[in-house]
Amino acid sequence: MQPKPEGIEYTKKIYKPIIPRTEYWPVVQLSRNKKKFIEQVAEQGLERILEIKPSRAALIEELETTLHREKLRIKQNPWAVDPEDDAAFWLDVQKKLVTLSHDTTGKTNGQEKELLRSITTRYAEEIAGSFRPSSYRFARRAITFGFARLLNASRVKGLSSLWSNQYSLQDKLHITGETDQVRALAKKGVVVMVPTHFSNLDSILIGWVIHVLGLPPFVYGAGLNLFNIGVIAYFMNSLGAYKVDRRKKNLVYLETLKSYSSLAMQNGCHSLFFPGGTRSRSGKLEKRLKLGLLNSAMEAQREMYEKNEAADARKIFIVPVTINYNFVLEAPSLINEYLKIKGQERYYVESDKYSSSYKITKFLLKFFTRGSDISVSIGKGMDLLGNFVDDEGKSYDNNGKVIDTRDYFMSNGKVTKDKQREQEYTRMLSEAIVKEYHRINRVFPSHLVAFIAFQILQKKFPKLDLFSLLRLPEDELIIPYEQFKDTFSRLRDEIMKLYQQGKVHVDPKLTGDMDVAINHGIKSVGMYHSKRPLMKNKAGDVTTEDMNTLFYYHNRLSGYELEEYV
């Protein structure tokens, strides 16, 4: 029998707020000065673009590129949440650009800068969140009450189940890891939480985790597509979200977005963003992070050092987080998108079959009435160079020596701006975050059984490429239970070795009786999907109804070099 991992404890309490009075929350103070903040964002976005495109010709060309892309977006991929005057605004931009482009006399000199300012201002207004303390408190209570009611309805018998308090959300959603440290760091400086991203539910769940830990609301970027969904849009706004429109890839928008993120941090707001950029289409833990928002944190730290004396400058702390599900609502559509564009990055129209309040609510009902847990693992805090920090916020290098992060931004005795240097720091930080993701990833039985099943089938047909393997007929997809159990035994031993080495976390349900662990994993993986990615047939052998989705869940354990033990 496998020994149960020691030291695995879930947070069962709701911590006291580290800032009890609402008016002192940084996000509230930012909201009170929203108009001025938007002006700052627009102006900084303008300055960043002028730095990249300093000449008049280069700036006009960039404005023309922005206009072209926005017209394509409006025509090919409009969303209900888009501003009503979208087409009219860009038509006006087009008219002004025509005048600017054909001017050879210099009469319009300087007007291109004003046109740019009008665009950055519009983008800043689109991005800005609309946080209200009263809405935040209501949303927090609604989430806690609503989820608890669903949970009790599924586990307590009788008509009184909906009003029972026998189970709380914390019986369903387990918070583990460096909970005390993140609270300590939030008192010392600015925390930037960087979670993995698998589901549209992530933002709401992380918002609830922040509340449980007694942290003030974070500002965070949520995909604008979520604001198409009525009930989700309300919670996004209430929980501190600002809007990120992933359809907009133009330089002007991206630089304005970075300015928003950077200035929010400089104003003391704790922040949250998904550095993978979007939900993981493959089901893998993120390996290559989007560096834009991470770079905005780097710039914010440098500017805070520039503007303040050493003793007064806030320090930014990065806290990696993994969200661990047995199943993901959107898995079939996500893996199909991944397979369609595998190995390429190109424009596509995002289609989300779960993009309605009704379907999200239906999913929540299904989720809470079935026995599937979620765990949220809080990683160790680190500085902007990827060095781990202690509870006091002090940074340590690989040799355990205390270092001053400010020194990394200095040249000739003063803090200086060096884009190339900061880009290298951002790359180093992203690598440290990915490493920490793998360390705090919690292996569920569902992850392991999916990995084993797909690997056995892949090795059974070694000459087939991935797409041929995925098209195999169902009668070729049967794995004898004894073979499966034998492989499970070997891989579970390897997982436990990694756990003992501090290279991964393990869910307690993975331990104990082997048949129980296997059956729990098979039952849990993809339990919501109409076609089961893993199941037992009448003979008791293991098989699948959906190879694509099995591949998605298998991918969760990619990167641990477990393939050789299958």
C-alpha positions in Angstrom: 0.0 0.0 0.0 1.3 3.5 -0.9 2.0 5.7 2.1 0.0 8.9 2.1 2.0 12.0 1.4 2.7 14.0 4.6 2.2 17.7 5.0 -0.8 18.0 2.7 -3.3 20.2 4.4 -6.1 22.2 3.0 -7.0 25.7 4.1 -10.3 25.2 6.1 -10.7 28.7 7.5 -11.5 32.1 6.1 -8.7 34.4 7.1 -9.3 37.8 8.6 -8.8 40.6 6.1 -5.3 42.1 6.1 -7.0 45.5 5.3 -10.3 45.5 7.2 -11.6 48.9 6.0 -12.9 48.9 2.4 -11.9 52.5 1.8 -8.3 51.6 2.2 -8.3 48.9 -0.5 -5.9 50.1 -3.3 -8.5 49.0 -5.9 -11.1 51.2 -4.3 -8.8 54.2 -4.2 -8.0 53.6 -7.9 -11.7 53.4 -8.7 -12.4 56.7 -7.0 -9.8 58.4 -9.3 -10.8 56.4 -12.4 -11.0 59.4 -14.7 -7.6 60.6 -13.8 -6.2 57.1 -14.0 -7.6 56.5 -17.5 -5.9 59.8 -18.6 -2.6 58.5 -17.2 -3.0 55.2 -19.0 -3.8 56.8 -22.3 -0.9 59.2 -22.0 1.6 56.6 -21.0 0.4 54.3 -23.8 0.9 57.2 -26.2 4.4 57.8 -25.0 5.3 54.2 -25.3 4.1 54.1 -28.9 6.0 57.3 -29.8 9.1 55.7 -28.4 8.7 52.7 -30.7 7.5 54.7 -33.7 9.3 58.1 -33.3 9.0 59.4 -36.9 5.8 60.9 -38.4 5.9 58.4 -41.3 6.3 55.4 -39.0 3.5 56.6 -36.7 1.1 57.1 -39.6 1.9 53.7 -40.9 1.2 52.2 -37.5 -2.1 54.0 -37.3 -3.1 52.7 -40.7 -2.2 49.2 -39.6 -4.3 49.6 -36.5 -7.3 50.9 -38.5 -7.0 48.0 -41.0 -7.0 45.4 -38.2 -9.9 47.1 -36.4 -12.1 47.2 -39.5 -11.4 43.5 -40.1 -12.4 42.7 -36.5 -15.6 44.6 -36.8 -16.5 42.9 -40.0 -15.3 39.3 -39.3 -15.6 38.9 -35.6 -18.0 41.3 -33.8 -19.1 40.6 -30.3 -22.2 41.8 -28.4 -20.1 43.5 -25.8 -18.4 45.8 -28.4 -19.2 49.5 -28.1 -22.2 50.6 -30.1 -20.2 53.4 -31.8 -17.4 51.1 -32.8 -17.9 51.4 -36.6 -18.5 55.1 -36.4 -15.3 55.8 -34.3 -13.1 53.9 -36.8 -14.8 55.6 -39.8 -13.8 58.9 -38.2 -10.2 57.7 -37.7 -10.2 56.6 -41.4 -11.2 60.1 -42.6 -8.6 61.8 -40.5 -5.9 59.3 -41.6 -6.7 60.0 -45.3 -6.0 63.7 -44.7 -2.8 63.0 -42.8 -1.5 60.5 -45.3 -2.0 62.8 -48.3 -0.6 65.9 -46.6 2.8 66.9 -48.1 2.7 70.5 -47.0 3.1 69.9 -43.2 -0.2 71.7 -42.4 -1.4 68.7 -40.4 1.9 68.3 -38.5 1.2 67.1 -34.9 -2.3 66.0 -35.7 -1.2 62.3 -36.0 -0.2 62.5 -32.3 -3.7 63.8 -31.3 -5.3 61.0 -33.4 -3.1 58.5 -31.5 -4.2 60.0 -28.2 -7.8 59.7 -29.1 -7.2 55.9 -29.8 -5.2 55.3 -26.6 -7.9 57.1 -24.6 -10.7 54.9 -26.2 -8.7 51.8 -25.6 -8.0 52.8 -21.9 -11.7 53.4 -21.4 -12.6 50.0 -22.9 -10.0 48.2 -20.8 -10.8 50.0 -17.5 -12.7 48.0 -14.9 -15.7 49.4 -12.9 -15.1 48.1 -9.4 -17.6 49.0 -6.8 -17.2 47.8 -3.1 -21.0 47.1 -2.7 -21.1 44.9 -5.8 -17.9 43.2 -4.7 -19.4 42.3 -1.3 -22.6 41.1 -3.0 -20.8 39.0 -5.5 -18.6 37.5 -2.8 -21.6 36.5 -0.8 -23.5 35.2 -3.8 -20.6 33.0 -4.9 -20.1 31.6 -1.4 -23.9 31.1 -0.7 -24.7 29.8 -4.2 -21.9 27.3 -4.5 -22.5 26.1 -0.9 -26.2 25.5 -1.6 -25.4 23.5 -4.7 -22.8 21.5 -2.8 -25.2 20.7 0.0 -27.9 19.8 -2.4 -25.7 17.1 -3.9 -24.5 15.6 -0.6 -27.4 16.1 2.0 -30.6 14.2 1.5 -34.0 15.7 1.9 -35.8 18.9 1.0 -33.8 20.9 3.6 -30.6 20.2 1.7 -30.5 23.5 -0.1 -30.5 25.3 3.2 -28.0 23.0 5.0 -24.7 24.4 6.2 -23.1 20.9 6.5 -20.7 21.5 3.6 -18.9 24.7 2.6 -17.2 25.6 -0.7 -13.9 24.7 1.0 -15.0 21.1 1.1 -15.0 21.2 -2.7 -12.2 23.6 -3.4 -9.0 22.9 -1.6 -6.4 25.6 -1.1 -2.9 24.4 -0.4 0.6 25.8 -0.4 2.1 29.1 0.7 -1.1 30.7 2.0 0.5 32.4 5.0 3.4 33.7 2.9 1.2 35.4 0.3 -0.7 37.2 3.1 2.6 38.4 4.5 3.9 39.6 1.1 0.7 41.5 0.5 1.4 43.5 3.6 5.0 44.2 2.5 4.5 45.2 -1.2 2.5 44.4 -4.3 1.5 40.8 -5.1 1.1 39.7 -8.7 -0.6 36.3 -8.8 0.0 34.3 -12.0 -2.2 31.2 -12.2 -2.4 28.5 -14.8 -5.5 28.9 -17.0 -7.7 25.9 -18.1 -11.3 27.1 -17.8 -13.6 30.1 -17.9 -14.3 29.4 -14.3 -10.7 30.2 -13.3 -11.3 33.9 -12.7 -14.3 33.3 -10.4 -12.5 30.6 -8.4 -9.3 32.7 -8.0 -11.4 35.6 -6.9 -13.0 33.5 -4.2 -9.5 32.2 -3.1 -8.3 35.8 -2.7 -11.3 36.4 -0.5 -10.7 33.3 1.6 -7.1 34.3 2.2 -8.2 37.7 3.5 -6.5 39.6 0.7 -8.0 42.8 -0.7 -9.5 42.6 -4.2 -6.9 42.2 -7.0 -7.2 43.9 -10.4 -6.9 41.4 -13.2 -7.3 41.0 -16.9 -10.3 38.9 -18.0 -11.0 38.0 -21.6 -13.6 40.3 -23.1 -15.4 37.3 -24.4 -16.5 36.6 -20.8 -18.3 39.9 -20.7 -20.6 38.5 -23.4 -22.1 36.2 -20.7 -24.5 38.2 -18.5 -24.0 36.6 -15.1 -20.2 36.1 -15.6 -19.9 39.8 -16.7 -21.5 40.9 -13.5 -19.1 38.9 -11.4 -16.1 39.9 -13.5 -16.8 43.6 -13.0 -17.6 43.1 -9.3 -14.4 41.2 -8.6 -12.0 43.8 -10.0 -11.6 42.7 -13.6 -10.4 44.9 -16.4 -11.1 43.8 -20.0 -8.6 42.2 -22.3 -9.7 41.9 -25.9 -7.6 39.1 -27.4 -8.9 39.9 -30.9 -6.8 43.2 -30.8 -3.2 42.4 -31.7 -2.2 45.9 -32.8 0.7 47.7 -31.2 -1.5 50.6 -30.0 -3.8 48.4 -28.0 -1.1 46.2 -26.6 0.9 49.1 -25.3 -2.1 50.7 -23.8 -3.0 47.4 -22.1 0.6 47.2 -20.7 0.3 50.8 -19.4 -2.9 49.9 -17.6 -1.3 46.9 -15.9 1.9 48.7 -15.0 0.2 51.8 -13.6 -2.3 49.8 -11.5 0.7 48.1 -9.8 2.4 51.4 -9.3 -0.7 52.6 -7.6 -0.4 49.7 -5.1 -3.0 47.4 -6.6 -2.3 43.7 -6.2 -2.8 42.2 -9.7 -3.6 38.9 -11.2 -3.1 37.8 -14.8 -2.8 34.5 -16.7 0.6 34.6 -18.2 -0.3 31.8 -20.6 -2.4 34.5 -22.3 -5.5 32.3 -22.8 -6.9 28.9 -21.7 -4.5 26.0 -22.4 -5.9 24.5 -25.6 -3.7 21.3 -25.2 -4.4 20.7 -21.5 -0.7 21.0 -20.8 0.7 23.2 -18.0 2.0 26.4 -19.6 5.6 26.2 -20.8 5.9 29.3 -22.9 4.4 32.4 -21.2 3.3 35.6 -22.8 5.9 38.1 -21.8 3.9 41.3 -22.3 2.1 41.6 -19.0 5.1 40.1 -17.1 7.2 42.8 -18.7 4.7 45.4 -17.5 5.4 44.2 -13.9 9.1 44.5 -14.7 8.6 48.1 -15.9 6.4 48.9 -12.9 9.1 47.7 -10.5 11.8 49.8 -12.2 9.6 52.9 -12.2 8.8 52.4 -8.6 12.6 52.3 -7.9 13.1 55.3 -10.1 10.5 57.4 -8.3 11.2 56.4 -4.7 14.1 56.2 -2.3 15.2 52.6 -1.5 13.3 52.6 1.8 10.0 53.8 0.3 9.8 51.9 -2.9 7.3 49.1 -2.9 8.5 45.7 -4.0 6.6 43.5 -6.5 6.2 39.8 -5.6 5.3 37.2 -8.2 3.2 34.3 -6.8 2.6 31.3 -9.2 -0.6 29.3 -8.7 -1.9 26.1 -10.3 -5.6 25.3 -10.6 -6.1 21.6 -10.7 -9.3 20.1 -12.1 -10.4 16.5 -12.6 -12.3 17.7 -15.7 -12.6 20.9 -17.7 -15.9 21.9 -19.1 -14.4 23.2 -22.4 -11.9 20.3 -22.9 -13.4 18.8 -26.1 -13.6 22.2 -27.9 -10.2 23.3 -26.6 -8.4 20.2 -27.8 -10.1 20.4 -31.1 -8.8 23.9 -31.6 -5.4 22.8 -30.6 -5.3 20.0 -33.0 -6.6 22.2 -35.8 -3.8 24.8 -35.4 -1.1 22.5 -33.9 2.3 24.0 -34.3 1.0 27.3 -35.7 -0.1 30.6 -34.3 -2.6 32.3 -36.6 -5.7 34.3 -36.5 -8.9 32.4 -35.9 -12.4 33.2 -34.8 -12.8 32.1 -31.2 -15.8 29.9 -30.8 -17.0 29.0 -27.3 -19.9 26.6 -27.2 -20.4 27.4 -23.5 -20.7 31.2 -24.0 -24.1 31.8 -22.4 -25.4 32.3 -18.8 -27.7 29.2 -19.2 -24.9 26.9 -20.2 -22.5 28.1 -17.6 -25.2 27.7 -14.9 -26.0 24.2 -16.2 -22.3 23.3 -16.0 -22.2 24.6 -12.4 -25.2 22.4 -11.4 -23.5 19.4 -13.0 -20.2 20.2 -11.4 -21.4 20.6 -7.9 -23.7 17.6 -8.0 -20.9 15.2 -8.9 -18.0 14.3 -6.7 -15.2 16.2 -8.3 -12.8 18.3 -6.2 -10.7 21.2 -7.3 -7.4 22.2 -5.7 -5.6 25.5 -5.9 -1.9 25.3 -5.1 -0.2 28.5 -4.0 3.5 28.6 -5.0 6.5 30.3 -3.3 6.8 34.0 -3.7 9.5 35.3 -5.9 10.9 38.7 -7.0 11.0 40.0 -10.6 14.2 38.1 -11.3 12.7 34.8 -10.3 14.6 34.6 -7.0 12.6 33.2 -4.1 11.7 35.5 -1.2 11.0 34.9 2.5 8.0 36.1 4.4 9.7 39.5 4.9 10.1 40.0 1.2 13.9 39.5 1.2 15.3 38.0 -2.0 17.8 35.1 -2.0 20.0 33.9 -4.8 20.6 30.2 -5.6 23.4 30.2 -2.9 21.1 31.5 -0.2 22.6 34.9 -0.1 20.3 38.0 0.4 20.3 40.2 -2.6 18.8 43.7 -3.3 16.5 43.6 -6.4 17.1 47.3 -6.9 20.7 46.7 -7.9 19.5 44.8 -11.0 18.0 48.0 -12.4 21.0 50.2 -11.7 23.7 51.5 -14.0 26.4 54.0 -13.1 25.0 54.3 -9.6 21.4 55.0 -10.5 18.2 53.3 -11.6 18.1 53.3 -15.4 15.8 52.2 -18.2 17.2 49.4 -20.3 14.6 47.6 -22.4 17.0 44.8 -23.6 18.0 44.1 -20.0 14.4 44.1 -18.8 13.4 41.7 -21.6 16.1 39.3 -20.5 14.9 39.6 -16.9 11.4 38.9 -18.0 12.5 35.7 -19.9 14.3 34.5 -16.7 11.2 35.2 -14.6 9.0 33.3 -17.1 11.3 30.3 -16.8 11.2 30.4 -13.0 7.3 30.6 -13.1 7.1 27.6 -15.4 9.4 25.6 -13.1 7.3 26.5 -10.1 4.1 25.5 -12.0 5.5 22.0 -12.4 6.6 21.8 -8.8 3.2 22.8 -7.3 1.1 20.9 -9.8 -1.1 18.5 -7.9 -1.4 15.1 -9.5 -5.0 13.8 -9.3 -5.8 10.1 -10.0 -7.7 11.3 -13.1 -4.5 12.9 -14.5 -2.5 9.7 -14.1 -5.1 7.3 -15.5 -5.5 9.5 -18.6 -1.7 9.7 -19.1 -1.3 5.9 -18.7 -4.1 5.0 -21.1 -3.0 7.3 -23.9 0.7 6.2 -23.5 -0.2 2.5 -23.6 -2.2 3.1 -26.8 0.5 5.2 -28.3 3.1 2.5 -27.7 0.8 -0.2 -29.0 0.8 1.6 -32.4 4.4 3.1 -32.6 4.3 3.7 -36.4 1.2 5.9 -36.2 1.5 9.7 -36.0 -0.7 11.6 -33.6 -3.6 12.2 -36.0 -3.7 8.6 -37.2 -3.7 7.4 -33.6 -6.6 9.7 -32.8 -8.6 8.2 -35.6 -8.3 4.6 -34.5 -11.6 2.6 -34.4 -13.0 1.8 -30.9 -12.2 -1.9 -31.0 -8.5 -1.0 -31.2 -8.7 1.1 -28.0 -9.1 -1.6 -25.4 -6.5 -2.0 -22.7 -6.6 -5.2 -20.5 -7.2 -4.1 -16.9 -4.2 -6.1 -15.5 -1.8 -4.4 -18.0 -3.3 -1.0 -17.0 -3.0 -1.8 -13.3 0.6 -2.9 -13.6 1.5 0.3 -15.5 -0.3 2.4 -12.9 1.7 0.8 -10.1 5.0 1.7 -11.8 4.0 5.2 -12.6 2.5 5.9 -9.2 5.8 4.9 -7.7 7.6 7.4 -10.0 5.2 10.1 -9.1 5.8 9.5 -5.4 9.6 9.7 -6.0 9.1 13.1 -7.7 6.9 14.1 -4.7 9.6 13.1 -2.2 12.1 15.1 -4.3 9.8 18.2 -4.0 9.2 18.2 -7.8 5.4 17.8 -7.8 2.4 17.7 -5.4 0.2 14.7 -5.0 -3.5 14.4 -4.2 -4.1 12.0 -1.3 -6.7 10.1 -3.3 -3.8 8.9 -5.5 -2.5 6.9 -2.6 -3.8 3.9 -0.8 -5.5 0.9 -2.4 -4.6 0.7 -6.1 -8.0 -0.4 -7.5 -9.7 2.3 -5.5 -7.4 5.0 -6.9 -7.7 3.7 -10.5 -11.5 3.5 -10.3 -11.7 7.0 -8.7 -9.5 8.4 -11.5 -11.5 6.7 -14.3 -14.8 7.9 -12.8 -13.5 11.5 -12.3 -11.8 12.2 -15.6 -14.1 13.9 -18.0 -17.2 13.0 -15.9 -19.2 15.8 -17.5 -18.6 14.9 -21.1 -21.2 13.0 -23.2 -18.4 10.9 -24.6 -16.3 9.6 -21.9 -12.5 9.9 -22.4 -12.0 6.9 -20.1 -14.2 4.1 -18.9 -14.4 0.4 -18.2 -16.2 -1.9 -20.5 -18.4 -4.9 -19.5 -15.3 -7.1 -19.3 -13.7 -4.7 -16.8 -11.0 -3.5 -19.3 -10.2 0.1 -19.9 -11.3 1.9 -23.0 -12.2 5.3 -24.4 -15.1 6.9 -26.3 -13.1 10.0 -27.2 -9.4 9.9 -28.0 -9.1 13.6 -28.6 -10.3 14.4 -25.1 -8.2 11.6 -23.6 -5.2 13.2 -25.2 -6.1 16.5 -23.6 -6.2 15.1 -20.1 -3.1 13.0 -20.7 -1.2 16.2 -21.5 -1.5 17.4 -17.9 1.5 15.2 -17.0 3.6 16.1 -19.9 7.1 17.4 -18.9 7.8 15.0 -16.1 9.5 12.4 -18.3 7.2 9.6 -17.2 6.8 8.1 -20.7 9.8 5.8 -20.3 8.0 3.9 -17.4 5.0 2.9 -19.6 
